[in-house]
Every structure is written in C-alpha cells, then in structure tokens.
Amino acid sequence: MMREETRRALGCDNNELLKWRKGGRSQRVKTFLFVAGVSIMILLGFKMLSAAPVPQYGGQRMHRQWGPDQQLARMTKQLHLTNAQQAKIKPILEEQQKEMRGIWQDSSMSRQDRFAKFRAIRKETFAKIHPILTDKQQKQLQKMQQRWQERRSRGGWGQGPGAR
C-alpha cells in the first residue's frame, strides 16, 4: 500500500489512510453527479426553449405575412371604416394579394422588377379604394401612405439605400 516513510510523514495509519482514500472517491462521485445534473438541466432547458413557439415581431418579413383580413382590420382601425366600406374594400385587397403572390412566385423576374410591380399593384389598389372613402378618410389614407413611403425609403421593406 503505502511506504513506511510516507505513513510517518503523513502521520496516519492504515485505517486513516483508507478513510482518506474513500473520502476522495466520494467527493469525485459527488462532483460527477453535480456536473451530470447541471448538464441535464441545461439540456432540458434548451429542449423547452426550442419547443416554445417563436413570437412574430415586426421587421422586414412581417408585411409578407399580412393577408387581406389583417390589412382590412388595420385600415378599419385607422380609417374607421363602416361595414359597407369594409365589404367593398375586402375583395380589392384579396385581388391585390392574389396578384402579388403570383409575382412573388415568378422566379424569372429580378428583385427590382418584382418590387416595381408590387408598387404598381399597390398604387392600383389604393386608386380603387380611394373613391370608396370619405374625404376625411382619404386624407388619413394619404398620411398613412406617406409614412409607408418614408419607411420604404429608409430601406424598411427591401427597397431604398440598404436594398441589394
């Protein structure tokens, strides 16, 4: 086991030496179990985070997810549309979405051409919506369009200085 010199230097007998060795082993086991437990907790945390639904925030991609119903709800809230106006505007927005989806799926067009077509379709859509609105609503819609234009000019929707 241990040399006589070592035993004398440490000042312990065989029983004390065995206790000391077992104490070291139990400490290693405790450390191993602690590290294993922490590792399992971290892995479970990652698993729970990856299973959680990711909230959809604003940004460049959010406008693509907006369908006619969301656009109509937003316009209704901001312009205070009546039910009759909503009924007339909804088919116009649905047609816009259908045309834009067709352009988006057309891979033969360049990005610039695609966005130019999008702008043209939006312009046509607003031209169709314009006569449905009252004078006050038309002014409010023009203000909204100006804000959208400013946002696009800052590079907010794939256009402007930051666009490729």
MODASUL-V55628 format. One line per field, one symbol per residue. psi: psi as a letter, one per 20 degrees, with the letter a starting at -180 (. if undefined). A space follows every 10 residues. Layout:
# MODASUL-V55628
psi: ???
This chain:
# MODASUL-V55628
psi: eqqhgggggh lqagghgggg ghggghghgg gghggggggg hgghghghhh iqqpqorbah ihhhioahgg gggghgghil qrhggghhhg hghggggggh ggghioiiqr gggghggggg ggggghhhhg ihqrgghggh hhgghggggg ghhjkhljaa hiq.
